[in-house]
């Protein structure tokens, strides 16, 4: 945990103790009215809220394999939450007052800082999610054929389109001699459709579908990065990278168990997360230096 994340947890425990002490005061004497206010708010805005802030900042971004979007706002949140709460309790006996309103507003701002910072962190897509979305979106089909495209160019570049033309009304193309003659004529698709009384828009659509399919078959398929390829099985003799899964590393390089014990403790070996968790994810979860973990792992693996 960093300084302020840990500070929220410590502050939470302090407020918990103060709320308990005030509760005893309320239960054993006729305490002033502000004591009841302080008891309630030390429990809610002190103990509960501060614990949620500390644990939320530390756990939730790591569970989503992300870093906090605006870590520079955490110190402002810490001081606003604490000054706001202490100020509210100090001015509770005077309320309603300008001082109480100011401290209450400070506490509201602190809550907003937490909600916006953590909310944006969780909602913002990660690099993997963005790549998966890009892969999921089909590419826009290209327009290869227009009404002004020469018939000769169509049948020359995509000979397979001849069958489409014949089945949709261009029956003279069945004759090989006529087909060869068409290749040298300046007749466009639009002119040919008008001459044969055929639907030009339909022919343009059918030919473009066929052209896109044929061009796709000709071009080499690009390699796509998926979650499965990122979390690939490591092979003996290969270096360990941040994308390799803990369980796979242990199977391939058993000697790395001492490194995992050093950084993550013995509980790492009974945790089901080792079957899917990468070095990068685990380093974030345990708040350790990813580069140092990788250096020690590769040294232990002898790679």
RABEL-V122025 format. One record per residue. N is the residue number from 1. RES is the residue in one letter. PHI is phi as a letter, one per 40 degrees, with the letter a starting at -180 (NA if undefined). PSI is psi in whole degrees, -180 to 180 (* if undefined). Layout:
n = (N/N)
res = (RES/RES)
phi = (PHI/PHI)
psi = (PSI/PSI)
//
This chain:
n = (1/2/3/4/5/6/7/8/9/10/11/12/13/14/15/16/17/18/19/20/21/22/23/24/25/26/27/28/29/30/31/32/33/34/35/36/37/38/39/40/41/42/43/44/45/46/47/48/49/50/51/52/53/54/55/56/57/58/59/60/61/62/63/64/65/66/67/68/69/70/71/72/73/74/75/76/77/78/79/80/81/82/83/84/85/86/87/88/89/90/91/92/93/94/95/96/97/98/99/100/101/102/103/104/105/106/107/108/109/110/111/112/113/114/115/116/117/118/119/120/121/122/123/124/125/126/127/128/129/130/131/132/133/134/135/136/137/138/139/140/141/142/143/144/145/146/147/148/149/150/151/152/153/154/155/156/157/158/159/160/161/162/163/164/165/166/167/168/169/170/171/172/173/174/175/176/177/178/179/180/181/182/183/184/185/186/187/188/189/190/191/192/193/194/195/196/197/198/199/200/201/202/203/204/205/206/207/208/209/210/211/212/213/214/215/216/217/218/219/220/221/222/223/224/225/226/227/228/229/230/231/232/233/234/235/236/237/238/239/240/241/242/243/244/245/246/247/248/249/250/251/252/253/254/255/256/257/258/259/260/261/262/263/264/265/266/267/268/269/270/271/272/273/274/275/276/277/278/279/280/281/282/283/284/285/286/287/288/289/290/291/292/293/294/295/296/297/298/299/300/301/302/303)
res = (X/X/X/X/X/X/X/X/X/X/X/X/X/X/X/X/X/X/X/X/X/X/X/X/X/X/X/X/X/X/X/X/X/X/X/X/X/X/X/X/X/X/X/X/X/X/X/X/X/X/X/X/X/X/X/X/X/X/X/X/X/X/X/X/X/X/X/X/X/X/X/X/X/X/X/X/X/X/X/X/X/X/X/X/X/X/X/X/X/X/X/X/X/X/X/X/X/X/X/X/X/X/X/X/X/X/X/X/X/X/X/X/X/X/X/X/X/X/X/X/X/X/X/X/X/X/X/X/X/X/X/X/X/X/X/X/X/X/X/X/X/X/X/X/X/X/X/X/X/X/X/X/X/X/X/X/X/X/X/X/X/X/X/X/X/X/X/X/X/X/X/X/X/X/X/X/X/X/X/X/X/X/X/X/X/X/X/X/X/X/X/X/X/X/X/X/X/X/X/X/X/X/X/X/X/X/X/X/X/X/X/X/X/X/X/X/X/X/X/X/X/X/X/X/X/X/X/X/X/X/X/X/X/X/X/X/X/X/X/X/X/X/X/X/X/X/X/X/X/X/X/X/X/X/X/X/X/X/X/X/X/X/X/X/X/X/X/X/X/X/X/X/X/X/X/X/X/X/X/X/X/X/X/X/X/X/X/X/X/X/X/X/X/X/X/X/X/X/X/X/X/X/X)
phi = (NA/c/d/c/c/c/c/c/c/c/c/d/c/c/c/c/c/c/c/c/c/c/c/c/d/c/c/b/b/c/c/c/c/c/c/c/c/c/d/c/c/c/c/c/c/c/c/c/c/c/c/c/d/c/c/c/c/c/c/c/c/c/c/c/f/b/b/c/c/b/c/c/c/c/d/c/c/d/c/c/c/c/c/c/c/c/c/c/c/c/b/c/c/c/c/c/a/c/c/c/c/c/c/c/c/c/c/c/c/c/c/c/c/c/c/c/c/c/c/c/c/c/c/c/c/c/c/c/c/c/c/c/c/c/c/c/c/c/c/c/c/c/b/c/b/b/d/c/c/c/d/c/c/c/c/c/c/b/d/c/c/c/c/c/c/c/c/b/h/c/c/c/c/c/c/d/c/c/c/c/c/c/c/b/c/c/c/c/c/c/c/c/c/c/c/c/g/b/c/c/c/c/c/c/c/c/c/c/c/c/c/c/c/c/c/c/c/c/c/c/c/c/c/b/c/b/c/c/c/c/c/c/c/c/b/d/g/c/c/c/b/c/c/c/c/d/d/c/c/c/c/c/b/d/c/c/c/c/c/c/c/c/c/b/g/c/c/d/c/b/c/c/c/c/c/b/c/c/c/c/c/c/c/c/c/c/f/b/c/d/c/c/c/c/c/c/c/c/c/c/c/g/b)
psi = (143/179/-49/-33/-45/-36/-38/-42/-44/-45/-38/-43/-36/-46/-34/-44/-45/-41/-40/-43/-42/-34/-40/-42/-46/-36/-18/-14/174/81/152/164/-33/-22/-40/-42/-46/-41/-46/-46/-29/-33/-46/-61/-17/-77/-58/-50/-44/-37/-41/-42/-51/-50/-39/-46/-36/-44/-51/-45/-38/-37/-26/10/46/168/156/135/-47/75/-24/-14/-15/-44/-41/-42/-44/-50/-37/-42/-44/-47/-38/-45/-49/-40/-40/-44/-40/-30/11/-38/-21/-6/147/137/164/-38/-46/-43/-40/-45/-36/-42/-38/-38/-38/-41/-40/-40/-41/-39/-42/-48/-45/-46/-49/-38/-45/-33/-44/-39/-27/128/144/173/-40/-44/-39/-41/-36/-38/-39/-38/-34/-30/120/143/148/131/142/155/105/-31/131/171/-22/2/135/140/-37/-39/-38/-52/-21/-47/-36/80/-28/-20/-13/-42/-37/-43/-45/-46/-13/23/-16/60/-28/-19/-8/-28/117/-36/-41/-39/-44/-36/-40/-34/-27/-2/151/22/129/168/-40/-43/-41/-41/-39/-40/-38/1/39/160/110/-45/-40/-43/-41/-44/-46/-42/-37/-38/-46/-42/-42/-43/-42/-40/-35/-38/-34/-39/145/142/128/148/133/144/120/170/-33/-40/-30/-44/61/157/133/143/149/131/-12/146/152/132/174/-17/-6/146/142/-48/-40/-39/-45/-36/-40/-39/83/-27/-11/-5/-33/-32/-43/-37/-38/-45/-34/-12/174/-25/-18/-32/-12/0/128/-17/-19/-17/-20/-13/129/170/-42/-45/-43/-37/-39/-43/-39/2/47/165/114/-42/-39/-41/-46/-41/-44/-37/-46/-32/-43/-33/-15/26/*)
//
